[in-house]
Amino acid sequence: MVKIFLLLILVSDVQYKSPQKAIILSTLLPGGGQFYTGHYIKGGVIAGGEIFSLMKAYSLYKDAKGYSVSSSKRDSLMRESFSYAFWFLGIWFYSMLDAYVDAHLYNFDEKAKISISFKPDNKTVLFGIQICYKGFR
């Protein structure tokens, strides 16, 4: 698994990132699409969230199997297991969507200059917001 992430880091030094490849990597590997687009911290957080929620869901499901079908403890464990499973699905879908957007915006310069001005006058107060983008990488 470590070799796969190292390969993703080496491949990520390309000027163009394919959104389809980012979705496929994000689908198959936890945080794979984020590593592909060069967002390593976000990829690590997403990978940790996916792995934790999936392992917790499986652990609770396995524990619930030890109780009788009509037990309230089993119902409680199953509900909690399904809750973690839904968290996993939510993080997984977010990961795919985020990788898709990051691949589309890969060459976009994220460093925007935002300035806010406040000019009080005798009779009026003027507010202004200026946003400047520096183009593409």
Backbone torsions as a table, in degrees:
resi	resn	phi	psi	omega
1	MET	NA	-37.7	179.4
2	VAL	-65.1	-37.4	178.7
3	LYS	-63.6	-35.1	179.3
4	ILE	-66.5	-43.3	179.1
5	PHE	-66.7	-37.1	176.1
6	LEU	-64.6	-39.0	176.3
7	LEU	-62.8	-40.3	178.2
8	LEU	-63.3	-37.2	179.1
9	ILE	-66.7	-41.2	179.0
10	LEU	-67.3	-39.4	-178.9
11	VAL	-72.0	-22.9	-173.2
12	SER	-74.8	2.0	-179.2
13	ASP	-93.7	41.6	-179.9
14	VAL	-110.4	151.4	-178.6
15	GLN	-73.5	-28.4	-178.9
16	TYR	-115.9	134.5	176.7
17	LYS	-114.4	127.4	-179.1
18	SER	-79.8	122.6	177.5
19	PRO	-62.1	-35.2	179.1
20	GLN	-66.3	-41.8	178.1
21	LYS	-65.5	-37.4	179.0
22	ALA	-63.5	-41.3	178.7
23	ILE	-66.5	-43.1	-179.5
24	ILE	-63.1	-45.1	178.6
25	LEU	-63.9	-38.8	179.1
26	SER	-69.4	-30.3	177.9
27	THR	-72.1	-41.3	-173.7
28	LEU	-86.0	-34.6	-177.7
29	LEU	-121.7	134.3	176.2
30	PRO	-61.4	118.4	-179.7
31	GLY	76.8	8.3	-176.5
32	GLY	-62.7	-41.1	179.0
33	GLY	-66.4	-34.7	179.1
34	GLN	-71.2	-39.2	175.6
35	PHE	-64.5	-38.6	179.6
36	TYR	-62.3	-39.4	-179.3
37	THR	-87.0	1.4	174.9
38	GLY	90.3	11.2	177.5
39	HIS	-99.9	81.1	-170.5
40	TYR	-72.8	-38.9	-179.8
41	ILE	-67.8	-45.2	178.3
42	LYS	-61.8	-39.7	177.9
43	GLY	-63.1	-40.3	178.0
44	GLY	-66.3	-40.3	178.8
45	VAL	-66.0	-44.5	179.5
46	ILE	-65.2	-43.1	178.8
47	ALA	-61.5	-43.1	178.1
48	GLY	-62.4	-42.5	179.1
49	GLY	-65.3	-42.5	179.0
50	GLU	-65.1	-47.1	-177.7
51	ILE	-65.2	-44.9	-179.4
52	PHE	-61.5	-48.8	-175.9
53	SER	-66.4	-37.3	178.8
54	LEU	-68.4	-42.5	179.6
55	MET	-67.8	-39.0	178.7
56	LYS	-66.1	-41.4	178.1
57	ALA	-62.2	-43.8	-179.6
58	TYR	-67.1	-41.3	180.0
59	SER	-62.6	-45.0	179.5
60	LEU	-67.1	-37.8	177.6
61	TYR	-63.9	-42.1	178.7
62	LYS	-65.2	-39.8	177.4
63	ASP	-65.2	-37.4	-178.6
64	ALA	-67.7	-27.3	-179.8
65	LYS	-65.6	-20.9	-179.4
66	GLY	-77.7	-10.9	-178.4
67	TYR	-100.8	159.3	178.7
68	SER	-68.7	159.2	-173.7
69	VAL	-62.0	-35.8	-176.6
70	SER	-90.2	7.1	-177.0
71	SER	-75.7	139.1	177.7
72	SER	-72.0	-29.3	177.4
73	LYS	-65.4	-39.6	177.7
74	ARG	-63.8	-43.5	179.3
75	ASP	-60.8	-41.6	179.9
76	SER	-64.5	-45.3	179.0
77	LEU	-65.3	-39.0	179.1
78	MET	-65.7	-41.0	177.9
79	ARG	-61.6	-44.0	180.0
80	GLU	-67.0	-37.7	177.0
81	SER	-62.0	-44.9	178.5
82	PHE	-65.6	-34.0	177.4
83	SER	-61.8	-46.7	177.6
84	TYR	-66.2	-34.8	177.5
85	ALA	-64.2	-40.1	177.6
86	PHE	-68.6	-35.4	174.5
87	TRP	-61.3	-42.7	177.8
88	PHE	-59.3	-47.1	-179.5
89	LEU	-62.0	-40.8	178.3
90	GLY	-63.3	-45.2	178.1
91	ILE	-65.0	-39.2	-179.7
92	TRP	-63.1	-47.1	178.2
93	PHE	-66.3	-40.2	176.2
94	TYR	-60.4	-41.8	-179.9
95	SER	-60.7	-43.2	179.2
96	MET	-65.9	-44.5	-179.8
97	LEU	-64.6	-43.4	-179.6
98	ASP	-64.8	-40.8	178.5
99	ALA	-64.6	-39.1	178.4
100	TYR	-62.0	-47.5	-179.3
101	VAL	-67.1	-42.5	179.2
102	ASP	-62.5	-36.9	178.3
103	ALA	-67.9	-38.6	177.3
104	HIS	-66.3	-37.5	-176.7
105	LEU	-95.7	17.8	-174.1
106	TYR	-59.9	-44.3	-177.9
107	ASN	-86.9	1.9	-179.5
108	PHE	-80.3	132.2	179.2
109	ASP	-75.1	115.4	-176.2
110	GLU	-79.1	-12.5	-175.9
111	LYS	-84.6	90.8	178.9
112	ALA	-96.2	142.6	176.8
113	LYS	-96.7	117.5	-179.8
114	ILE	-117.6	125.9	177.4
115	SER	-129.2	142.7	179.2
116	ILE	-121.2	129.7	-179.5
117	SER	-118.5	148.0	179.6
118	PHE	-133.5	116.4	-176.9
119	LYS	-125.3	97.9	176.7
120	PRO	-78.2	139.6	178.3
121	ASP	-122.9	178.9	179.7
122	ASN	-63.6	-43.9	-175.3
123	LYS	-109.7	-22.0	-175.8
124	THR	-131.4	159.4	174.6
125	VAL	-121.8	125.5	-178.2
126	LEU	-108.1	131.3	173.6
127	PHE	-114.6	143.0	177.3
128	GLY	-143.2	143.8	176.1
129	ILE	-126.4	129.6	178.8
130	GLN	-125.0	128.2	179.0
131	ILE	-120.9	122.8	179.9
132	CYS	-122.1	129.7	176.1
133	TYR	-106.5	142.8	-176.6
134	LYS	-93.0	19.0	177.3
135	GLY	87.6	-151.3	-176.2
136	PHE	-107.7	162.6	-179.8
137	ARG	-67.4	NA	NA
